[in-house]
Amino acid sequence: MERTLSEHGFEKSSLIQVLLSIQRRYGWLPQEMLSEISRQLEVPYSQVYQVATFYKAFSMTPRGKHHVKVCNGTSCNVRGSQTVVEGLERKLGVGRDETTIDGRFSLETVNCLGCCSMGPMVSIDGEYFGNMDLNELDRILKDFR
């Protein structure tokens, strides 16, 4: 924590960058770390918490080793993203914003992945997969087991 804060010069204006660094390092933002960031940057805890919970990039709970995002935007939704989400929920045994018991996968829906013409879109660990269907989903998930 100390190293991360010093890399950003203990500047209040670097709050988001500090949170991003912690998120990258640990995969989530433990509450103790938010308290420590608040203390060391001299930013009210409520402000740190508000930023951490506002942006989708941050997670207040541990995420799985593989982070699965399904686009739920209008274009993807019309093209069947709901079927993909339901298929993932069945295959992984979790609901949205949950992590599998073994900690391997987290499932999340997002408003847009920016590839509307290729919907439904799925992103796993930042790798994008378009025109997703349940058969393709089975094939892709095997690569991430």
N, C-alpha and C positions, 0 to 999 in steps of 0.2 A: 504494500500500500504506500509506504513512504517513498519508494522509488518511483512509483507511478505519479504521485503528487509532485515530487521534485522535478520529474521530466516536464511537467506542465507549469512549473514555476510557482506552485501554490497560489495560482491566480483564480479568483472567483469566476472570472469569465471563461475559465477552462472546464467548468463543471461537466458539460456534455462530453468533452473529450476524455476527461477522467473516468466518467461512467462507462464510456465505450471501451476504454482500456481494461477496466475491471471486468466488464462483460466478456471481452475477448479472452481474458486470462482464465476466468472461472466458469464461464458459460451462463452466469446469472449474477444477480446483485444481492448478496446476503445483506440483511438488515443491519448487522453489526458494521458492515463496511459503509453503508449509507450514513450511519451515525458518525463514524470516524471521518468520512469525507466532509460532513457538515462541520464537525469540530475543527478540522485542520484548515479548511477553506474559509471558515468563519461565515458560513452560509446557513440560514435557518434550516433545521431538519425538514420542516414542512416543504420548503422549496426544493430540496434535494429529492424528497419523496415524490413531489409533484412532477418533476422532470422525469424521474425514473419510471413512473407509472403512465405518463402521457404518451411517450414514444414507444411504438411497437418493437423497435430494435432492442429494447430492454426487457428482461424477464426478472420478476421478483421470486421466481421459483426455479429450482434446478431443471435444466432442459436435458433431453436425451443426447446421446453421442451424435445422433443424426437428427437434424432439425428439418421436419417436413412442413412445407407451406403449400397450401392449395389456394389458388386464386378464386375468389368468390365475387369478382367484379361482374358487371352486367354481361359482357361478351362471353366470359367463361361460364357464367351461370346458365345462359341460354344454350351453350354448347354442352352442358351436362356436368358441370363441376360438382353439383350436389351428389350425383351418383359416385363420383370419384371420392368425395369426402366420406360418404357412407361406406364405400368399399374399404377405405383406409381404416375407418373406425372398427369395422369388423375384423379385418386382417391383423391390425395391431392390438386390438382389444382395449382401445382408449377412446375417449371423446375429444372434442376440440379443446385445445389449451391444456392437454394432459400429456404425461410421459408414461411410457410403458414401465411395467414393474421392474424389468431388468435394466432400465435406464438406457436402452439402445435408441429409442425413437421418441420424439416429441411431435405432436400434430397441432397445427395452427392454420386457421383460415385468414387470408389477408384480402384487402379490398382490390388490389391490383398488383400484378407482377410485371406489367408493362409490355406484354406480348399478346395483345388482344386477338390478333388474327390467327394465333396458334392455339387458342383455347380448346379445351380446358388445360390450364397450365399448372404444373407442379414444380416446386423447387425443393431440392434436397441438398442441404449443406451448401447452398449457393449455386448448385448446378441445375440448369433449367431443362424441363422436359415438356414438350408441347403435344397437342392432340391426344391427350391422355385418355385411355380407357382402362377397364379393369384388367384385361389381359396384359397390356403393356405395363401396368402398375405391378403385377406379379413379377414380371421379368426384371424391372428396375429395382424393386425392393431386394431381390436376391443379391444384387451387387453391393448392397449396403449392409448386409447381415454380418 
